[in-house]
Each structure stands twice: as structure tokens, then as C-alpha cells.
Amino acid sequence: MKSRLRKIRSFINCLILFPVIAAAVPGVAQAEEISVTQWGQSLYGLPYAVAMDKGLFKKAGIDITGILSSGGGGTTVRNILASPTPYGEVAVSAALAAQRQGLDVVIVNVGTRSVAEASMVAMPNSGIRTVADLVGKKVAITSPKGVSEMLLMMVLQEKGIDPAKVTRIASGGYVNGLTMLEQGAVSAAVLIEPLSIIRKDKYATVYRAGDVLKPMTTSVGITTRKFAKESPDKLRAIINGRRAGVDALYADPAGAAKILERDFKLTPGDAKQAVDNMIGPKMWSRGEFNQAELDRMIDGLRLIGEVTGPVDWSSLIDASYLPADLKGK
């Protein structure tokens, strides 16, 4: 009986001590979670899904086992700051807002660099087929000063149309905007992939933002300066793992589509079309910074009043954690 009790105590002690021992042994990866804006709803997060599926994070030196989702903006930033592994991908506007609020954030890599996933749709029988047809009409955006309003204003500007001639109605979300469209409350509504693909047979496409606007930095990877200083190897592993996910995605779009189909609950056809649509415009960056693409995003944010003065990128960006071959790009 005493021998059996000793064995039980020994087993329990092993369970208690294992996490401590594992953390102390080099090469034993600990499970980590990071945050990605609109995970499971938009295509921003596909490189992370590919990297997890193929074990690319583990190969880079970190075991990412889960992605925390949010609706974007400040919610994603708060999730990142509260996480034991404070890294995540957010919209550029969210990173800038966090800096203005004095939060401890730094941009360490680029996430996405295209607006090819954004579009505007109308009802098939509405007669609205071009950007010019929106003049004098009500259009559903998701929220004031949000990316959807910004892209609409940039498209109008590019087409030489005064934004004041298009009434913008905040719907609170893409699906909400489609409901307003179907009920006749607005004449057109903003949309984003893969939702636009899932519902492609119900609406007429007025424009695709990627066909009108040049590439721009739409999302970035951020962390805290404290985490970057204290865990530089872990941060580099996250960036390298994501970069490997991007490379794998471009090398095997069909394989990436199967992962998107499974993780985002899409049909095979919709998943394939969603990935194929983003391959051409190279939506997913490998992580390098592009000054022209950063500045185009700032120009758009100025249109909606989200940015009013100059942006000091040097105080917000730290490219030192990028792989060596990407630092000089």
C-alpha cells in the first residue's frame, strides 16, 4: 500500500514539475496564442492557418496553437496587450490609434498589402453598374472613419467624384449592410471576401477596390516594446513562421484553399476562388516594409480624418526583427 502511495505521489509531482522542466529545457516549445483581426471572417489570417497546418511555426521555433479573433480595431489591440504572447496583426489605423493613445506598441512586420478583397455591390435590378451611378445615392459602409468608408472615398476620388455627393450610411457590419441593401434602405453596400464570393449570385458588383486603387499596406504585425526586448527570439520565430506560411500559400494555392475551406467553413469552390483572387495582386506580404504602400494608406486615412498631421514612421516601426533578406527591402 505504501509503495503504491509513493508511486502516486511521484506521478503527481511529475505532472506539477513538467511545465517548469519543459520551460527550462532548450528546444521544448510552449503552446502560444496570438491575435489576428477578423480571424475566420476575412482573408488576412490565411498565412497563419497555413503555417499552423504545416508546422511552420514549430519549425521556426515557436508552437502557435491558436488564434484569438476579434472584430478589429481597438478590440484586437487590447487582446494583444492582454495576451501572454503579445503579438497580433491589426489594421494600420488601429496601430496608429494605439500610438496616439500612448500604448506600448511597435510595428514589426507588414501583413497585407492589397485592397483586392474589398468591393461594392448593388441589387441586380437597380441599374447601378459603375462608380458614377452612386452619385446622389445612399451607400452602406460598416462604420464612420473605418476602412470601408476610407476605400469608398479613395475610389470616388480616383474617379473624380466628390465624396459629398454620395451619402454614407453606417450599417455596423457587412452582413447588416447587405440587409439594408435588400430592404431598399441603401442603393449599394460595401463587401469583403470571402462573403462577396459566398453571395456572388445575389448581387451585381459595382467595383472591386483592387481594380481601382494601387497596392497599400492594409495590416501590420504589432507587439509591445517590452516583449520585443525581452523575447526577441520568440518574436522573430513568429515573423519567420508567418513568412513561411505566405511562401507556402503562394507555392501551393490549391493546398491553401483546402485549409481555408476547412478552417473558415467554406465550400471547395468558394475557398478556391477566394485564394485565387488574392494570388494575382499578392495580397499577403512576406513582412517587408514598403514606404510608398505605407504612404498610400496614410493618404486614405487622411480622407476620413483618421490622420491629420505627419506620421513619424521611425517612432512606430522597428524592422530589426525581420529576416535579414527582408530588412533592406
C-alpha positions in Angstrom: 0.0 0.0 0.0 2.8 2.4 1.0 4.6 1.6 -2.3 1.5 2.4 -4.3 1.1 5.7 -2.5 4.7 6.6 -3.2 4.1 5.9 -6.9 1.0 8.1 -7.0 2.8 10.9 -5.3 5.7 10.6 -7.7 3.4 10.7 -10.7 1.6 13.8 -9.3 5.0 15.5 -8.7 5.9 14.8 -12.3 2.7 16.5 -13.5 3.4 19.5 -11.4 7.1 19.8 -12.4 6.7 19.1 -16.1 5.8 22.6 -17.2 8.7 24.0 -15.2 11.2 21.5 -16.6 9.8 21.9 -20.2 10.2 25.7 -19.9 13.8 25.3 -18.8 14.9 22.8 -21.5 16.1 24.4 -24.7 14.1 23.3 -27.8 10.9 22.4 -25.9 8.3 24.7 -27.5 5.5 26.0 -25.3 2.0 26.4 -26.7 1.2 30.0 -27.7 -1.8 32.1 -28.9 -1.6 35.3 -30.9 -4.3 37.6 -32.3 -5.4 38.3 -35.8 -8.0 40.9 -36.8 -11.2 39.4 -38.2 -9.9 35.8 -37.9 -12.3 33.4 -39.6 -14.1 36.3 -41.4 -11.6 37.8 -43.7 -8.5 36.5 -45.6 -5.9 38.4 -43.5 -5.3 35.4 -41.4 -4.8 32.7 -44.1 -0.9 32.6 -43.8 -1.3 31.8 -40.1 -3.7 29.0 -40.8 -1.3 27.6 -43.4 1.7 27.9 -41.1 -0.1 26.1 -38.2 -1.3 23.4 -40.5 2.1 22.7 -42.0 4.0 23.0 -38.7 5.9 26.1 -40.0 5.7 27.9 -36.7 7.2 25.0 -34.9 9.9 24.8 -37.4 10.7 28.4 -36.9 10.9 27.8 -33.1 7.5 28.6 -31.6 4.4 26.5 -31.2 1.4 28.7 -32.2 -1.7 26.6 -31.4 -4.5 29.1 -31.6 -5.6 32.4 -33.0 -7.7 34.9 -30.9 -10.3 36.6 -33.1 -11.9 40.0 -32.8 -13.9 42.4 -34.9 -10.8 44.5 -35.4 -9.6 48.0 -34.4 -9.1 48.7 -30.7 -10.5 45.3 -29.6 -7.7 43.4 -31.4 -5.1 45.8 -29.9 -6.5 45.2 -26.4 -6.4 41.4 -26.9 -2.8 41.7 -28.0 -1.8 43.8 -25.0 -3.5 41.4 -22.6 -2.0 38.2 -24.1 1.0 36.3 -22.6 2.3 36.4 -26.2 1.5 40.0 -27.2 1.8 39.7 -30.9 -1.0 40.2 -33.5 -2.0 41.5 -36.9 -4.1 44.7 -36.9 -5.3 47.3 -39.4 -2.8 50.2 -39.8 -5.3 52.6 -38.4 -5.5 50.6 -35.2 -1.8 50.6 -34.8 -1.7 54.4 -35.3 -4.6 54.9 -32.9 -2.8 52.8 -30.2 0.3 55.0 -30.6 -1.8 58.2 -30.2 -3.2 56.8 -27.0 0.3 56.3 -25.6 0.1 52.5 -25.7 3.3 50.4 -25.7 3.1 49.1 -29.3 5.6 48.8 -32.1 5.1 47.7 -35.7 7.4 44.8 -36.6 6.2 43.5 -40.0 3.7 44.1 -42.8 0.7 41.8 -43.0 -1.4 42.5 -46.1 -0.7 45.0 -48.9 -3.8 45.0 -51.2 -7.4 46.0 -51.1 -8.3 43.3 -53.7 -10.7 41.7 -51.2 -12.9 44.8 -50.9 -15.8 45.6 -53.3 -19.1 47.5 -53.6 -22.3 45.7 -54.7 -25.8 46.6 -55.7 -29.0 44.7 -56.4 -29.0 43.2 -59.9 -32.1 45.2 -61.0 -31.0 48.5 -59.5 -29.4 49.9 -62.7 -26.3 50.8 -60.6 -23.3 49.4 -62.5 -20.5 52.0 -62.2 -19.0 54.3 -59.6 -20.6 57.3 -61.3 -24.0 55.7 -60.7 -23.5 56.1 -56.9 -23.9 59.9 -57.2 -27.0 61.1 -55.3 -27.4 57.6 -53.7 -27.2 56.2 -50.2 -24.4 53.7 -49.7 -23.9 51.3 -46.7 -20.4 51.4 -45.1 -19.6 49.4 -41.9 -18.6 52.3 -39.7 -17.6 56.0 -39.8 -13.9 56.5 -40.3 -13.5 52.8 -40.9 -11.6 51.1 -43.7 -14.7 50.6 -45.7 -15.5 54.3 -45.7 -11.9 55.1 -46.5 -11.8 52.8 -49.5 -15.0 54.2 -50.9 -13.7 57.8 -50.6 -10.5 56.8 -52.2 -12.3 55.1 -55.1 -14.6 58.2 -55.6 -11.5 60.5 -55.5 -9.7 58.3 -58.1 -12.8 58.5 -60.3 -13.0 62.3 -59.9 -16.3 62.2 -58.0 -16.9 64.5 -55.0 -17.5 62.2 -51.9 -20.1 64.7 -50.6 -22.3 63.6 -53.5 -22.6 60.1 -52.1 -24.4 59.7 -48.7 -22.7 57.2 -46.5 -24.8 55.2 -44.0 -23.1 53.2 -41.2 -24.6 49.7 -41.0 -22.4 48.3 -38.2 -21.2 45.3 -40.3 -21.0 43.8 -43.8 -24.0 41.5 -43.3 -26.0 44.4 -41.8 -25.2 46.4 -44.9 -26.5 43.7 -47.2 -29.7 43.5 -45.2 -30.2 47.3 -45.7 -29.4 46.8 -49.4 -32.0 44.0 -49.8 -34.6 46.1 -48.0 -34.1 49.1 -50.2 -32.7 51.3 -47.4 -29.5 51.9 -49.4 -28.7 51.6 -53.1 -25.3 49.9 -52.7 -23.2 48.3 -49.9 -19.5 47.6 -49.2 -18.5 44.0 -49.1 -15.4 41.9 -48.4 -14.2 38.4 -49.4 -15.0 35.7 -48.8 -18.5 36.9 -48.1 -18.7 38.5 -51.5 -17.9 35.1 -53.1 -20.4 33.2 -50.9 -23.2 35.6 -52.0 -21.9 36.4 -55.5 -25.1 35.2 -57.2 -27.3 37.7 -55.2 -25.7 41.0 -56.2 -24.2 43.0 -59.0 -20.6 44.2 -58.5 -20.2 48.0 -58.9 -16.4 47.9 -58.4 -13.6 45.9 -56.9 -11.3 48.2 -55.0 -8.2 46.4 -56.1 -9.0 47.2 -59.7 -9.1 50.9 -59.0 -6.6 51.5 -56.3 -2.8 50.8 -56.1 -1.4 48.5 -53.5 -1.2 49.8 -50.0 -0.3 48.5 -46.6 -3.6 47.4 -45.0 -2.5 45.4 -42.0 0.6 45.1 -39.8 2.1 42.9 -37.2 2.5 44.6 -33.8 3.8 43.8 -30.4 4.9 45.6 -27.3 8.4 47.1 -27.0 8.7 45.2 -23.7 8.0 41.8 -25.3 10.3 42.6 -28.3 13.1 43.5 -25.9 12.6 40.5 -23.5 11.7 37.8 -26.1 13.4 38.8 -29.4 13.9 35.1 -30.5 10.2 34.3 -29.9 9.2 37.4 -31.9 11.5 36.5 -34.8 10.1 33.0 -34.7 6.5 34.3 -35.1 7.5 36.6 -38.0 9.5 33.8 -39.7 6.7 31.3 -39.2 4.2 33.6 -40.8 6.6 34.4 -43.7 7.0 30.7 -44.3 3.2 30.4 -44.3 3.0 33.1 -47.0 5.6 31.4 -49.1 3.7 28.1 -48.8 0.5 29.8 -49.7 1.9 31.2 -52.9 3.7 28.0 -53.8 0.6 25.9 -53.4 -2.7 27.9 -53.7 -4.8 24.7 -54.0 -3.4 23.4 -50.7 -4.0 26.8 -49.1 -7.6 26.7 -50.4 -8.2 23.4 -48.7 -7.0 24.8 -45.4 -9.3 27.9 -45.9 -12.2 25.6 -46.7 -11.7 23.6 -43.5 -10.9 26.4 -41.1 -13.2 29.1 -42.4 -16.1 26.7 -43.2 -16.3 27.4 -46.9 -17.3 25.3 -49.9 -14.4 24.0 -52.0 -15.3 26.2 -54.9 -15.6 29.4 -52.8 -12.4 28.7 -51.0 -10.5 28.2 -54.2 -11.9 31.3 -55.8 -11.1 33.4 -52.6 -7.4 32.3 -52.7 -7.1 32.6 -56.5 -8.5 36.2 -56.4 -5.7 37.2 -53.9 -2.8 35.5 -55.6 -2.6 37.9 -58.6 -2.4 41.1 -56.5 -0.1 39.5 -54.0 -2.3 40.4 -51.1 -0.1 38.8 -48.4 3.2 40.4 -47.8 6.2 38.3 -46.6 6.7 41.0 -44.0 8.9 43.7 -45.6 8.0 47.4 -45.4 7.3 49.4 -48.5 7.3 53.2 -48.0 5.1 54.0 -51.0 2.4 51.5 -49.9 2.5 52.8 -46.3 2.1 56.3 -47.5 -0.9 55.4 -49.7 -2.7 54.1 -46.6 -1.9 57.3 -44.8 -3.4 59.3 -47.7 -6.6 57.3 -47.4 -6.7 57.7 -43.6 -6.4 61.5 -44.1 -9.5 61.4 -46.3 -11.6 60.2 -43.3 -9.9 62.4 -40.8 -8.2 59.5 -39.0 -4.8 61.1 -39.6 -4.4 64.8 -39.6 -0.7 65.5 -39.4 2.6 63.9 -40.5 3.3 60.3 -39.5 6.6 59.6 -37.9 7.1 56.0 -39.0 10.6 55.9 -37.4 8.9 56.1 -34.0 6.5 53.3 -34.7 8.3 50.8 -36.9 11.2 48.5 -35.9 12.3 46.4 -38.9 15.2 44.8 -36.9 13.2 41.6 -36.2 12.6 40.8 -39.9 14.6 38.1 -41.6 17.9 39.5 -42.9 16.8 39.3 -46.6 13.7 41.4 -45.9 15.3 44.2 -43.8 16.7 46.2 -46.8 13.6 45.9 -49.0 
